[in-house]
């Protein structure tokens, strides 16, 4: 298995030349890296003008591995080849490292770059990538891999300390400035050119020994990056992460940028999913993608601004936000014992309560972000205080417990690692029964955050005051702070609704999504018809490939599809078939009966695609999603008698997409013909900016004559 690493960007507030002067002091060996035994130069060359210096070294490494493993491998040291390319003109240092020992069994590859900061030429950036491919190692592959990654992680953390150590050493010697490289001076009197002699990197740097113009400390630049993560930004806004955890965050972020076209959540949200899956990149990516699709389908990002809580919830939902705990986490108070859960379920339904809980979690995310700014340290979760006084068998009503389990399932899947601590106070005797019912559905890491206090045990030392300042303890718990939480009470039965009314309401709540789902079968594409009545209208689309790979096309039809003749649409606008019945007849000929308006687009599983097309003429347009087979399977297409039979025969060969389309009149769209955007896309709550990328390739339509 290949292990990969990507470092955050380190930014040193020192010039590139001064950083190079510190860097070369690491050789031939560095006392700060005990495992780095020695190094020798095996090749050195530079260009005629001295602008580029290339140095190759063989480095001797003493890996901290068990003696038994070393004896079985037959080595005491490992040897690596390091190639440094210093470009003095461009002010870059490119470092390539690979292993010489066990190269047939293990492939270690590392690449490092020192470059000038793009916004400040007196600062220097450092980035590092590496990979480890353990093919075979005497039957100890797993052990060797763990040792290697542990060793690598510790050396990565040492890198910054080493540079700072030698910078301080240079400063103690009076070296605070190193002039930039300049081309050699040419003397024409004797027709000779004086060039700088080939030498080591240390001798090629002219040092100005002066105590003037001190450049300050070696602190890393703090700021919110655009396409790369700065190490100090991670520490300031995300917390202390190990090098490998940083790598997982950066790699998942890069994957999201490539597949979701800029619509990616904030780093804090991505980190929660990585933490919930113990930084297993594949598992975290799967969980996060499912959650992003869920948010998009149900328009969760706009919930806080679009949903108004029913009056019944405001009167009988006994919970609310209340200051913050000692760690600066937002504090949410829930008086579950005073809440008539049965009455709320009977009066509002399960879906309304679910939407209420989702809005609470969305508000919690927002408050965490605000507290991070206020307290100057990462705050990614909140504390929940649950008062169970009054809990009885009424709360164990079966439909109510069912609703609770459903809520737990949704929250666990979409808001992992948002609960920092759960304080359960005044737990009555019936609580163990409730806990037995719900605990199996709660993640093990979440259960570890639960603290349960029976009776009045929360009053003394080791109780509530250890987590919440005494000044903000709610009045109903014996404190002096007024807590703005409804008193609750029994919901009047006159407000109860029939099962039919609740079912209708619940269906309406979660079918308000503007996105629709479609299955794409092998041999039976999914097609939808759009009727355009005005030239220069704009067809926009936004879809996610949830499963499988698809090919997306847009066609202009010169004939009315047979499906429409059987079931004519009742008006203009967007008309979509409800099944996978093809609109493009098999007897139709491309170029004669219909024309392709855009270049066919292959869309991979997990990708989010947005686009638009400016129509040159009125008529019928068909959007098509077609099953995309691997090249090896393309020759074995399945013969079908009709489309319905095809979908039954190849049901195992199915893709799934979630899509939204919109037709805009030419005067209504925003942007230019080459940059159109739909007003319904983007992640308003989770993204630092809501960006929807789209493209118009209307020029392609000129290739097809009418």
CORTA-V381624 format. One record per backbone hydrogen bond with DSSP energy under -1.0 kcal/mol. NH is the residue of the N-H (numbers start at 1). CO is the residue of the C=O. Records with the same first field share a line. If there is no record, write none. Layout:
NH = CO, CO
This chain:
3 = 132
5 = 130
7 = 128
9 = 229
10 = 126
12 = 124
14 = 12
19 = 15
20 = 16
21 = 17
22 = 18
23 = 19
24 = 20
26 = 23
27 = 24
33 = 30
36 = 33
37 = 35, 60
38 = 60
40 = 58
42 = 56
43 = 56
45 = 54
47 = 52
50 = 47
53 = 86
54 = 45
55 = 84
56 = 43
57 = 82
58 = 40
59 = 80
60 = 38
61 = 78
62 = 35
65 = 63
70 = 66
71 = 67
72 = 68
73 = 69
74 = 70
75 = 70
78 = 61
80 = 59
81 = 98
82 = 57
83 = 96
84 = 55
85 = 94
86 = 53
87 = 92
88 = 51
91 = 87
92 = 87
93 = 114
94 = 85
95 = 112
96 = 83
97 = 110
98 = 81
99 = 108
100 = 79
101 = 79
105 = 102
106 = 102
107 = 133
109 = 131
110 = 97
111 = 129
112 = 95
113 = 127
114 = 93
115 = 125
117 = 123
123 = 120
124 = 12
125 = 115
126 = 10
127 = 113
129 = 111
130 = 5
131 = 109
132 = 3
133 = 107
135 = 105
136 = 105
140 = 137
144 = 140
145 = 141
146 = 142
147 = 143
148 = 144
149 = 145
150 = 146
151 = 147
152 = 148
153 = 149
154 = 150
155 = 151
156 = 152
157 = 153
158 = 154
159 = 155
162 = 158
163 = 159
164 = 160
165 = 161
166 = 162
167 = 163
168 = 164
169 = 165
170 = 166
171 = 167
172 = 168
173 = 169
174 = 171
175 = 170
192 = 187
204 = 200
208 = 177
210 = 174, 208
231 = 9
234 = 230
235 = 231
236 = 232
237 = 233
238 = 234
239 = 234
246 = 242
247 = 243
248 = 244
249 = 245
250 = 246
251 = 247
252 = 248
253 = 249
254 = 250
255 = 251
256 = 252
257 = 253
258 = 254
259 = 255
260 = 256
263 = 260
264 = 262
266 = 686
270 = 266
271 = 267
272 = 268
273 = 269
274 = 270
275 = 271
276 = 272
278 = 275
279 = 274
280 = 277
284 = 280
285 = 281
286 = 282
287 = 283
288 = 284
289 = 285
290 = 286
291 = 287
292 = 288
293 = 289
294 = 290
295 = 291
296 = 292
297 = 293
298 = 294
300 = 295
302 = 299
303 = 300
306 = 302
307 = 303
314 = 310
315 = 311
316 = 312
317 = 313
318 = 316
319 = 317
320 = 333
322 = 331
325 = 329
326 = 467
328 = 325
331 = 323
332 = 383
333 = 320
334 = 385
335 = 318
336 = 334
337 = 387
338 = 335
339 = 336
341 = 339
344 = 340
345 = 341
346 = 342
347 = 343
348 = 344
349 = 345
353 = 349
354 = 350
355 = 351
356 = 352
357 = 353
358 = 354
359 = 355
360 = 356
361 = 357
362 = 358
363 = 359
364 = 360
365 = 361
366 = 362
367 = 363
368 = 364
369 = 365
370 = 366
371 = 367
372 = 368
373 = 369
374 = 370
375 = 371
376 = 372
382 = 418
383 = 330
384 = 421
385 = 332
386 = 423
387 = 334
388 = 425
391 = 388
395 = 392
396 = 393
397 = 394
401 = 397
402 = 398
403 = 399
404 = 400
405 = 401
406 = 402
407 = 403
408 = 404
409 = 405
410 = 406
411 = 407
412 = 408
413 = 409
414 = 410
415 = 411
418 = 415
420 = 382
421 = 382
422 = 449
423 = 384
424 = 451
425 = 386
427 = 453
431 = 428
434 = 430
435 = 431
436 = 432
437 = 433
438 = 434
439 = 435
441 = 438
442 = 439
447 = 443
448 = 444
449 = 446
450 = 447
451 = 422
453 = 424
457 = 454
459 = 456
463 = 460
464 = 458
466 = 463
467 = 464
468 = 464
472 = 469
473 = 470
475 = 481
477 = 474
478 = 475
479 = 474
481 = 473
485 = 483
489 = 338
495 = 492
496 = 493
497 = 346
502 = 498
503 = 499
504 = 500
505 = 501
506 = 502
507 = 503
508 = 504
509 = 505
510 = 506
516 = 659
518 = 657
520 = 655
521 = 524
522 = 653
524 = 521
526 = 625
528 = 623
529 = 575
530 = 621
531 = 573
532 = 619
536 = 615
538 = 664
539 = 613
540 = 662
541 = 611
542 = 660
543 = 609
544 = 658
545 = 607
546 = 656
547 = 656
550 = 603
551 = 626
552 = 601
553 = 624
555 = 622
556 = 595
557 = 620
558 = 593
565 = 561
566 = 562
567 = 563
575 = 529
588 = 585
591 = 594
592 = 589
593 = 589
595 = 556
597 = 554
601 = 552
603 = 550
606 = 545
607 = 604
608 = 259
609 = 543
611 = 541
612 = 695
613 = 539
615 = 537
619 = 532
621 = 530
622 = 555
623 = 528
624 = 553
625 = 526
626 = 551
628 = 549
633 = 630
636 = 633
646 = 642
647 = 643
648 = 644
649 = 645
650 = 646
653 = 650
655 = 520
656 = 547
657 = 518
658 = 544
659 = 516
660 = 542
662 = 540
664 = 538
668 = 665
669 = 665
675 = 672
687 = 683
700 = 697
701 = 698
702 = 699
703 = 700
704 = 701
